[in-house]
Amino acid sequence: MFSSSLSCPFEDIFCPLRENFLQLGFIYLGVEVARFFFFILIITSSVGKVC
């Protein structure tokens, strides 16, 4: 993450960027977690059919 010791012009640029990066990061994490659970669900259902 960016340090808070940036000068004012840079803060005007980086603060909105940092907010967007955080939102993108949370969206990416949500997608990865959803894919992970979907993958486990498919594996468990296929294993259940085999057994």
The 8 nearest C-alpha neighbors of each residue, nearest first, counted from 0:
[[1, 2, 17, 3, 20, 21, 13, 14],
 [0, 2, 3, 17, 13, 5, 4, 14],
 [1, 3, 4, 0, 5, 10, 13, 6],
 [2, 4, 5, 1, 10, 6, 0, 14],
 [5, 3, 2, 6, 1, 10, 7, 9],
 [6, 4, 3, 10, 9, 2, 7, 1],
 [5, 7, 9, 8, 10, 4, 3, 11],
 [6, 8, 10, 9, 11, 5, 12, 4],
 [9, 7, 11, 10, 6, 12, 5, 13],
 [8, 10, 12, 11, 7, 6, 13, 5],
 [9, 11, 7, 13, 12, 8, 14, 5],
 [10, 12, 8, 9, 13, 14, 7, 15],
 [13, 11, 9, 10, 14, 15, 16, 8],
 [12, 14, 16, 10, 15, 17, 11, 9],
 [13, 15, 17, 16, 10, 12, 11, 18],
 [16, 14, 18, 17, 13, 19, 12, 11],
 [17, 15, 13, 19, 14, 18, 20, 12],
 [16, 18, 20, 14, 19, 15, 13, 21],
 [19, 17, 15, 21, 16, 20, 22, 14],
 [20, 18, 22, 16, 21, 17, 23, 15],
 [19, 21, 17, 23, 18, 22, 24, 16],
 [22, 20, 24, 18, 19, 23, 17, 25],
 [21, 23, 19, 25, 24, 20, 26, 18],
 [24, 22, 20, 26, 21, 25, 27, 19],
 [23, 25, 21, 27, 22, 26, 20, 28],
 [24, 26, 28, 22, 27, 23, 29, 21],
 [27, 25, 23, 29, 24, 28, 22, 30],
 [28, 26, 24, 30, 25, 29, 23, 31],
 [27, 29, 25, 31, 30, 26, 24, 32],
 [28, 30, 26, 32, 27, 31, 33, 25],
 [31, 29, 33, 27, 28, 32, 34, 26],
 [30, 32, 28, 34, 33, 29, 35, 27],
 [33, 31, 35, 29, 34, 30, 28, 36],
 [32, 34, 30, 36, 35, 31, 37, 29],
 [35, 33, 37, 31, 32, 36, 38, 30],
 [34, 36, 32, 38, 33, 37, 31, 39],
 [37, 35, 39, 33, 38, 34, 40, 32],
 [38, 36, 40, 34, 39, 35, 33, 41],
 [37, 39, 35, 41, 36, 40, 34, 42],
 [40, 38, 36, 42, 37, 41, 43, 35],
 [39, 41, 37, 43, 38, 42, 36, 44],
 [40, 42, 44, 38, 39, 43, 45, 37],
 [43, 41, 39, 45, 40, 44, 46, 38],
 [44, 42, 46, 40, 45, 41, 47, 39],
 [43, 45, 47, 41, 46, 42, 40, 48],
 [44, 46, 48, 42, 47, 43, 41, 49],
 [47, 45, 49, 43, 48, 44, 42, 50],
 [46, 48, 44, 50, 45, 49, 43, 42],
 [47, 49, 45, 46, 50, 44, 43, 42],
 [50, 48, 46, 47, 45, 44, 43, 42],
 [49, 47, 48, 46, 45, 44, 43, 42]]
